[in-house]
Structures are given as C-alpha cells and as structure tokens.
Amino acid sequence: MAAATEEAACDAEVNAVKAFKDRHGSARPSGFRRELAEIFEKAGIKGDLFSCFRTHQQITSIKDSELGKHIPFFHRTLNIQTDDYEENVTPFREAIDEAFEKRIDAMNAVFEIVPTTLAGFRAKIDFAMSVQHVRAAFTDNNEDLGNFLDTLYESARLIAVQS
C-alpha cells in the first residue's frame, strides 16, 4: 500500500512536470521562456538556454551583454515560473517525500516483527525477497548477502513443504 501510494505520487509529479514544461518550455523554473527558445533556435542558436537563467544571480550576471537591458524581464519570468512551479509541482514532490517516509516506516515495522510461526517466518522472507526496495536495502548490491537471503528463502520453502 505504501509503495503504491509512492508510485501514484511519482506518476502525479511526472504529469505535473510535463504540464509545467508544456507551459514554459522547461521542466524547472527559468527566466527564459519557450517562445524565446523557439526564436533563438530559428536564429541558429542552440543549447539549453533555460539553464543559463535558472537563478537571479545568473540573470544578473548578463548585465554587460546585449541581453542586459532585458534583465528585469528575465527576473519577472523566473519569478512567475517559480510561483507556478511551487503551486503546481512542489506539492507532488512533497507527496512523494511523505509517501517515501511512510513506505520506509512500513518496511521498518515489518523488520521489527519477530515471526513466531513457520508461516510467519516464510512470509517475512517472502517480503524481503519480493519487494525490490527491501531486497536492495538488505543487500546494498552485495552479492554474498543476496545469496544468503536466497538460501534462507529456499530453507523456509523446504521446511514448509516438510511440515
């Protein structure tokens, strides 16, 4: 359940970022706009111009260039996009963080339960083996520890068959 909630929050964030990008031309706030990128591209100027205008400091640094006279426009554009992002994307990022914490809490709760039956023991090993995040947390890409879990899992299966 916790993993499904986290996955749904991730899907919602992907959709919110896509909508933001459709509105502004970039997945993150920038003082640059999609319409400007199209004009620059038609003029043969290529590259990720959005990344050059991500902060007010970057915008201010162009004061000595030909674009310097447009600094107030770039600052306003960045503020507008930042407000849009905070309103329409950030809540989904926060939902992901909250869902992640709940998933971790749920995993920790499972870790703390001491099985008192063979079925409970097997269920706990099934959980560790079948949930990708749990197995990764246990093994941390350690092949020996992964093999150890595999043998515990097989032992539980064999003991259950014999009982």
C-alpha beads as a LAMMPS data file, in Angstrom:
LAMMPS data file: protein, C-alpha beads

163 atoms
162 bonds

1 atom types
1 bond types

-500.0 500.0 xlo xhi
-500.0 500.0 ylo yhi
-500.0 500.0 zlo zhi

Masses

1 110.0

Atoms # bond

1 1 1 0.000 0.000 0.000
2 1 1 2.754 2.459 0.943
3 1 1 4.708 1.624 -2.218
4 1 1 1.571 2.060 -4.339
5 1 1 0.946 5.466 -2.773
6 1 1 4.526 6.486 -3.509
7 1 1 4.236 5.258 -7.093
8 1 1 0.994 7.195 -7.583
9 1 1 2.645 10.335 -6.194
10 1 1 5.566 9.859 -8.601
11 1 1 3.178 9.473 -11.536
12 1 1 1.327 12.625 -10.479
13 1 1 4.599 14.551 -10.252
14 1 1 5.646 13.377 -13.718
15 1 1 2.346 14.680 -15.079
16 1 1 2.706 17.994 -13.223
17 1 1 6.254 18.488 -14.531
18 1 1 5.105 17.650 -18.072
19 1 1 2.315 20.227 -17.818
20 1 1 4.787 22.791 -16.435
21 1 1 7.164 22.083 -19.325
22 1 1 4.308 22.412 -21.812
23 1 1 3.529 25.850 -20.358
24 1 1 7.069 27.170 -20.034
25 1 1 9.379 25.060 -22.221
26 1 1 11.495 23.704 -19.367
27 1 1 10.918 21.176 -16.596
28 1 1 12.196 23.645 -13.986
29 1 1 11.730 27.379 -13.460
30 1 1 13.877 29.637 -15.613
31 1 1 13.963 33.267 -16.583
32 1 1 13.877 32.026 -20.155
33 1 1 10.660 31.205 -21.999
34 1 1 9.690 28.618 -24.572
35 1 1 8.860 31.344 -27.105
36 1 1 12.364 32.798 -26.757
37 1 1 13.931 29.361 -27.173
38 1 1 11.999 28.941 -30.426
39 1 1 13.218 32.334 -31.688
40 1 1 16.805 31.553 -30.738
41 1 1 16.582 28.126 -32.377
42 1 1 15.291 29.659 -35.618
43 1 1 18.266 32.028 -35.495
44 1 1 20.580 29.018 -35.256
45 1 1 21.441 29.442 -31.578
46 1 1 21.358 26.021 -29.974
47 1 1 21.836 24.684 -26.467
48 1 1 19.984 24.607 -23.179
49 1 1 19.389 28.315 -22.795
50 1 1 16.923 27.643 -19.974
51 1 1 19.762 26.509 -17.717
52 1 1 21.530 29.867 -18.123
53 1 1 18.611 31.665 -16.463
54 1 1 17.737 29.339 -13.534
55 1 1 18.736 31.773 -10.781
56 1 1 18.514 35.503 -10.246
57 1 1 22.293 35.522 -9.863
58 1 1 22.719 34.010 -13.342
59 1 1 20.328 36.583 -14.766
60 1 1 22.128 39.474 -13.098
61 1 1 25.451 38.226 -14.470
62 1 1 24.374 39.077 -18.046
63 1 1 24.260 42.812 -17.283
64 1 1 27.265 43.553 -19.511
65 1 1 25.915 41.623 -22.507
66 1 1 23.490 42.609 -25.237
67 1 1 20.753 40.926 -23.207
68 1 1 21.489 43.138 -20.189
69 1 1 18.667 45.535 -20.988
70 1 1 16.217 42.617 -20.635
71 1 1 17.282 41.665 -17.111
72 1 1 14.018 42.880 -15.487
73 1 1 12.047 40.717 -17.940
74 1 1 14.134 37.643 -17.113
75 1 1 13.756 38.250 -13.360
76 1 1 9.965 38.611 -13.711
77 1 1 9.782 35.491 -15.867
78 1 1 11.782 33.495 -13.322
79 1 1 9.507 34.715 -10.512
80 1 1 6.373 33.785 -12.470
81 1 1 7.696 30.332 -13.293
82 1 1 8.920 29.760 -9.736
83 1 1 5.476 30.637 -8.371
84 1 1 3.835 28.316 -10.918
85 1 1 6.238 25.503 -10.019
86 1 1 5.708 25.974 -6.278
87 1 1 1.944 25.892 -6.754
88 1 1 1.627 23.095 -9.303
89 1 1 4.662 20.809 -8.970
90 1 1 6.101 21.153 -5.466
91 1 1 3.021 19.663 -3.730
92 1 1 3.573 16.438 -5.682
93 1 1 7.267 16.385 -4.743
94 1 1 6.210 16.786 -1.115
95 1 1 3.660 13.973 -1.534
96 1 1 6.434 11.732 -2.871
97 1 1 8.614 12.547 0.126
98 1 1 5.740 11.824 2.522
99 1 1 4.870 8.557 0.761
100 1 1 8.534 7.548 0.817
101 1 1 8.698 8.117 4.577
102 1 1 5.540 6.050 5.074
103 1 1 6.971 3.241 2.949
104 1 1 10.167 3.255 4.993
105 1 1 8.126 3.226 8.226
106 1 1 6.113 0.266 6.918
107 1 1 9.292 -1.603 5.971
108 1 1 10.778 -0.911 9.393
109 1 1 7.615 -2.208 11.055
110 1 1 7.963 -5.464 9.124
111 1 1 11.630 -5.682 10.077
112 1 1 10.783 -5.334 13.773
113 1 1 8.195 -8.126 13.854
114 1 1 9.589 -11.413 15.146
115 1 1 7.817 -14.301 13.430
116 1 1 6.516 -16.967 15.819
117 1 1 5.421 -19.496 13.208
118 1 1 6.990 -21.071 10.159
119 1 1 4.372 -19.354 8.011
120 1 1 5.292 -16.009 9.560
121 1 1 8.992 -16.702 9.005
122 1 1 8.337 -17.565 5.371
123 1 1 6.126 -14.502 4.903
124 1 1 8.881 -12.279 6.252
125 1 1 11.448 -13.810 3.894
126 1 1 8.937 -13.589 1.011
127 1 1 8.621 -9.888 1.767
128 1 1 12.390 -9.379 1.770
129 1 1 12.809 -11.328 -1.443
130 1 1 9.911 -9.948 -3.439
131 1 1 9.917 -6.233 -2.704
132 1 1 12.635 -4.636 -4.783
133 1 1 13.332 -1.793 -2.346
134 1 1 13.593 -4.181 0.596
135 1 1 15.986 -6.576 -1.115
136 1 1 18.128 -3.651 -2.272
137 1 1 18.181 -2.242 1.271
138 1 1 19.282 -5.616 2.635
139 1 1 21.897 -6.426 0.056
140 1 1 23.105 -2.960 -0.984
141 1 1 24.357 -4.666 -4.142
142 1 1 26.257 -7.188 -2.013
143 1 1 26.072 -10.471 -3.916
144 1 1 27.063 -12.579 -0.888
145 1 1 24.282 -11.117 1.224
146 1 1 21.862 -11.630 -1.666
147 1 1 22.920 -15.286 -1.859
148 1 1 22.423 -15.601 1.902
149 1 1 18.864 -14.300 1.563
150 1 1 18.281 -16.734 -1.299
151 1 1 19.340 -19.670 0.902
152 1 1 17.111 -18.514 3.771
153 1 1 14.218 -18.213 1.355
154 1 1 14.821 -21.725 -0.034
155 1 1 15.213 -23.143 3.502
156 1 1 11.890 -21.666 4.566
157 1 1 10.236 -23.116 1.455
158 1 1 11.699 -26.596 2.064
159 1 1 10.824 -26.606 5.770
160 1 1 7.273 -25.533 4.945
161 1 1 6.939 -28.395 2.460
162 1 1 8.189 -30.909 5.041
163 1 1 5.846 -29.685 7.785

Bonds

1 1 1 2
2 1 2 3
3 1 3 4
4 1 4 5
5 1 5 6
6 1 6 7
7 1 7 8
8 1 8 9
9 1 9 10
10 1 10 11
11 1 11 12
12 1 12 13
13 1 13 14
14 1 14 15
15 1 15 16
16 1 16 17
17 1 17 18
18 1 18 19
19 1 19 20
20 1 20 21
21 1 21 22
22 1 22 23
23 1 23 24
24 1 24 25
25 1 25 26
26 1 26 27
27 1 27 28
28 1 28 29
29 1 29 30
30 1 30 31
31 1 31 32
32 1 32 33
33 1 33 34
34 1 34 35
35 1 35 36
36 1 36 37
37 1 37 38
38 1 38 39
39 1 39 40
40 1 40 41
41 1 41 42
42 1 42 43
43 1 43 44
44 1 44 45
45 1 45 46
46 1 46 47
47 1 47 48
48 1 48 49
49 1 49 50
50 1 50 51
51 1 51 52
52 1 52 53
53 1 53 54
54 1 54 55
55 1 55 56
56 1 56 57
57 1 57 58
58 1 58 59
59 1 59 60
60 1 60 61
61 1 61 62
62 1 62 63
63 1 63 64
64 1 64 65
65 1 65 66
66 1 66 67
67 1 67 68
68 1 68 69
69 1 69 70
70 1 70 71
71 1 71 72
72 1 72 73
73 1 73 74
74 1 74 75
75 1 75 76
76 1 76 77
77 1 77 78
78 1 78 79
79 1 79 80
80 1 80 81
81 1 81 82
82 1 82 83
83 1 83 84
84 1 84 85
85 1 85 86
86 1 86 87
87 1 87 88
88 1 88 89
89 1 89 90
90 1 90 91
91 1 91 92
92 1 92 93
93 1 93 94
94 1 94 95
95 1 95 96
96 1 96 97
97 1 97 98
98 1 98 99
99 1 99 100
100 1 100 101
101 1 101 102
102 1 102 103
103 1 103 104
104 1 104 105
105 1 105 106
106 1 106 107
107 1 107 108
108 1 108 109
109 1 109 110
110 1 110 111
111 1 111 112
112 1 112 113
113 1 113 114
114 1 114 115
115 1 115 116
116 1 116 117
117 1 117 118
118 1 118 119
119 1 119 120
120 1 120 121
121 1 121 122
122 1 122 123
123 1 123 124
124 1 124 125
125 1 125 126
126 1 126 127
127 1 127 128
128 1 128 129
129 1 129 130
130 1 130 131
131 1 131 132
132 1 132 133
133 1 133 134
134 1 134 135
135 1 135 136
136 1 136 137
137 1 137 138
138 1 138 139
139 1 139 140
140 1 140 141
141 1 141 142
142 1 142 143
143 1 143 144
144 1 144 145
145 1 145 146
146 1 146 147
147 1 147 148
148 1 148 149
149 1 149 150
150 1 150 151
151 1 151 152
152 1 152 153
153 1 153 154
154 1 154 155
155 1 155 156
156 1 156 157
157 1 157 158
158 1 158 159
159 1 159 160
160 1 160 161
161 1 161 162
162 1 162 163
